[in-house]
Structures are given as C-alpha cells and as structure tokens.
Amino acid sequence: MRTLTEQDIRTSFVNCSKGEAKRIFVPRDLEQRPWEDLDFLGWRDPGAPDRSYLVVEREGGLAGVALRLPSARRGFLHRSMCSLCLTTHPGGGVSLMTARKAGAAGREGNSVGVYMCADLACSLYVRGKKALESGSRFEENLSVEEQIARTAGNLSAFLAKLYD
C-alpha cells in the first residue's frame, strides 16, 4: 500500500458524512507505519473503543470504512477466526465489526458485518511480521503471496457488500 496522509484518509470514507470524517481520530504515527507490508490501513480509536477504521486502495482510488464493534453492555460478540486472514485468536481477539452501508442504504440504517482481527493487523499476521500473543495461524500449502491475495479478496468481498 502507498503511504497515506491524513488528508488522503479523511477524504476516502465511503460510509460517513464529510463532517463525521473530519472528526475521526487519525493515527499520528503514519510515517512509522510499515506501508510495504500493509494491504490496508486499519486502526482503533483510543478515545472510542467501539470504533475502528480501515482504508484500502481500490480500483477507483481509496475507500475508507468506519466500523463499529458491539459494546460490552450489549454483549461482546467474538469468535476465534478472522474472516479476512484466517488467523485464530482466543478470547476476543476477533470481533464482529459492522459498517454502515454506503449511500442511501446506509442512511436508512442498513449495515454489513465481518469478523476481523480486533487489532486490524491482518496484513502483518499473514506476512509473519506480527506475532500472536496466543492463538495460531494454520499451516497452509499456500504461499504467503497466495495468502495475501486471499486476504485481499476477502476484504474486497466485504467492501462490495457496502455498495449493494
């Protein structure tokens, strides 16, 4: 992924208003991110634990997605395997993240969800750049490049649902 600026990120969001995008917490360490190892930029909002964001390069440019996690008060939904990178995490390391759909459907309250690594580090797990505290990755016959392509395909499938 190419290096992104705060302006790139704020103008990329497809499922929130311009005003909401201006208020989103954007990480201050963009220069230190391992861009060459990222398939998407993902981060959690430290001031709002139920909010996460991701930005990915797509054929039409950048697509930023605001995500919500279930709050602990309503029951923290989780399972052990990420639907994108197929990394397993015990005890809440994978969370259901929902995104309001783009356009009119989103304004009507429609959303889609995906089970993802709670820390949004799928790219780093697939490449072996980030170690799991516990849990594991399946030993696969696929090359790392094939696993990266599968993760990107799974992310693309999720993003396509935002526009349905």
N, C-alpha and C positions, 0 to 999 in steps of 0.2 A: 504494500500500500504506500502511496506517496505521503510525504509529510503534510499534515494539515495545520492550518492556522485557526485561531478562534473564529475569525470571520467565515472561513470555509464551513466550519462546523455549524455555526448559528444559522447560516442560510440554507443548510442542507435538509432541515427537518421537514418531513412529509406529512406528519400526523399531529401537528400542533400549529397554533397561530404564530404569527411573527412576534407578537408580544410575549407569548409563552417562551418562544425560542430565545428572546433577549434575556429572559430571567433564568434560563437553565444554567446550572453550575457547569463550567467547562474546566477541565483539569489545567492546572498551571504548569505542569511538567511536560508539555507537548514536545519540547525539544529533546527530552530524555527518553521518549518512547522508542522502542525497537521497531521502527516503521517497516524495515525489511522483513520482519517476522510476523507482521500483522495482516490478517485477512480483513479485519475490521477493527475500528477503534471502539472499545467498549469501556464504560466506567459507571460507577455507582456515585450517587450524590451523597457526600458525607453528612450533609445537613438534613437530608430527607431519605431515610433508609429504605423507603418503599419505592424509590425512583432510580431507574437506571437508563442509560442511553447507549446507543450504538450508531456508528456512522460507517457506511460501506461504499466503496466505489462500485457503480453500476454502469451499464451501457449509456445511460442518459446523463451521467455525472454522479454526484454524491447523493446518497439517500441517508438521512438521519432519522432515527426512530426513537421516540420517547416510550419507555417501557415502565410498567408498574409491577410491583411484587405484591402478593397478598400481605396484608398486615397481620401481625401476630394476634391481634384482637379478633380477627375473623377466622383464625386458623391458618397456620403457615403451611401451605401446600408445598411438598417437595417429593422428589423421587431420586433414585440413585444414579441414573444415567442421563447425561446431556443428550438431547435430540440432535444437536449440531455436530459435535465432535466425538460422541460416543465414549466420553470419559466417565468413569463411575466415581462418585463421591458419596461416602456415607453421611448420614445425619445432617441433611440440609445444604450440602454443597451444590446441589442442583435445585433450582427453583422455577416454578411456573412464572413466566414473565408475560404480561399481556400488553398489547399495543392497540391503541385506538386506531381504527381503520382510517385511511386517507380519504379526504373529500367528504361528500355528503353522508356517506355511510358512517363515518366517524363522528360527524356532528349529530347523527341520530343515536349515537351511543354504541354502535357496533364495534367489536374488538376481536382480535385473534390472539392466541397464546402459543407459547413454545416453552418446553423445559430446557433451560440453559444452565451452564456453569454459573453459579451465583456471582463469581468474581469476573465473569465475562472474559476469561483468559483462554478461551478455546484454541486460538491460534498458537499460543505458547505451549499448551499441553500436547497438541498434535505434533509439534516440532521437537518436543522433549526439552524445551527451553525453560519450562517451569515445572518443578517437581510437585507432586501431590503430597499433602500432609498425611493423608491416608486415602485409601481407595486405590484404583489402578486403571491402567489402560489395557484393553485386551491386546494380547499378542496377535497380530494380524499378518496375513500374507501380502497385504497391500503395502506398497512403498509409501514413504512419507508423502511424496508428491501426490499419490493417489488418495491418501487420507485427507490431504489439504483440499483436493478437488471435491471430494465427497462432502467435507465440511462446508465448502463454498456453495455447493449445490443444495445442501440442506438449508443454508441461510437464504439462498435465493428463493427456494420454495416458500419459506416463511414470509419473506418480503412480498412475494407475488400475492399472497393472501391479503395483504394490506390494501391492495388495489382492486380486489374482486368486488 
